[in-house]
Amino acid sequence: MSTTKLAARKALIAAQADLARTELALAWRDVRSAIAPPSAGERSTSVRRMASIMIAMATPLLGRSRFARVLRFASVGLAALRAIRTLRGGPR
């Protein structure tokens, strides 16, 4: 093989390797975005949406006053749980 053909072949192989590396990086990014949990902003909107759906379904079933009482007890319970976790130094 002549030196020009060898240089062209080396350049082609290097370009193919760069292309393969780029394709692999894009594929990895696609996999990570499909598997990774939603970001904090997306998570907060999805949680709010789910909470509003649950409230819309539970209010007619339980009645307004009974549902308000359940939410009040749940909020007091969650506040107590957070206080206990904070005192114990657990995860937040």
C-alpha positions as CSV (number, residue, x, y, z in Angstrom):
1,M,0.0,0.0,0.0
2,S,1.2,3.4,-0.8
3,T,1.6,6.0,2.0
4,T,-1.3,8.2,0.7
5,K,-3.7,5.2,0.7
6,L,-2.4,4.3,4.2
7,A,-2.9,7.8,5.5
8,A,-6.4,8.0,3.9
9,R,-7.3,4.6,5.5
10,K,-6.1,5.8,8.9
11,A,-8.1,9.0,8.6
12,L,-11.2,7.0,7.6
13,I,-10.8,4.7,10.6
14,A,-10.3,7.6,13.0
15,A,-13.4,9.3,11.6
16,Q,-15.4,6.1,11.9
17,A,-14.2,5.7,15.5
18,D,-15.3,9.3,16.3
19,L,-18.7,8.7,14.8
20,A,-19.1,5.5,16.7
21,R,-18.1,7.3,20.0
22,T,-20.7,10.1,19.3
23,E,-23.4,7.6,18.5
24,L,-22.7,5.7,21.7
25,A,-22.8,8.9,23.7
26,L,-26.2,9.8,22.2
27,A,-27.5,6.3,22.8
28,W,-26.3,6.4,26.4
29,R,-28.0,9.8,26.9
30,D,-31.3,8.4,25.5
31,V,-31.1,5.4,27.9
32,R,-30.3,7.6,30.9
33,S,-33.2,9.9,30.1
34,A,-35.6,6.9,29.7
35,I,-34.5,5.3,33.0
36,A,-33.7,8.2,35.2
37,P,-36.3,9.6,37.6
38,P,-37.9,12.9,36.7
39,S,-36.1,16.1,37.7
40,A,-37.3,18.0,40.8
41,G,-39.4,20.4,38.7
42,E,-41.1,17.6,36.8
43,R,-41.5,15.6,40.0
44,S,-43.2,18.4,41.8
45,T,-45.7,19.0,39.0
46,S,-46.5,15.3,38.7
47,V,-47.0,15.0,42.5
48,R,-49.3,18.0,42.5
49,R,-51.2,16.6,39.6
50,M,-51.6,13.2,41.3
51,A,-52.6,14.9,44.5
52,S,-55.3,16.9,42.8
53,I,-56.6,13.7,41.1
54,M,-56.7,11.9,44.5
55,I,-58.5,14.8,46.1
56,A,-61.0,15.0,43.2
57,M,-61.8,11.3,43.6
58,A,-61.8,11.1,47.4
59,T,-63.9,14.2,48.2
60,P,-67.1,12.8,46.7
61,L,-66.6,9.4,48.2
62,L,-65.9,10.5,51.8
63,G,-67.7,13.8,51.9
64,R,-66.1,17.2,52.4
65,S,-66.0,17.4,56.2
66,R,-64.8,13.8,56.7
67,F,-62.1,14.2,54.0
68,A,-60.9,17.5,55.6
69,R,-60.6,15.6,58.9
70,V,-58.6,12.8,57.3
71,L,-56.3,15.4,55.6
72,R,-55.8,17.2,59.0
73,F,-54.9,13.9,60.7
74,A,-52.6,13.0,57.9
75,S,-50.8,16.4,58.0
76,V,-50.3,16.2,61.8
77,G,-49.0,12.6,61.4
78,L,-46.6,13.6,58.7
79,A,-45.4,16.6,60.7
80,A,-44.7,14.3,63.7
81,L,-42.9,11.9,61.4
82,R,-40.7,14.7,60.1
83,A,-40.0,15.9,63.6
84,I,-39.0,12.4,64.8
85,R,-36.7,11.9,61.7
86,T,-35.1,15.3,62.3
87,L,-34.4,14.4,66.0
88,R,-33.0,11.0,65.1
89,G,-30.9,12.5,62.3
90,G,-32.4,10.3,59.6
91,P,-32.9,10.9,55.9
92,R,-34.9,13.9,54.8
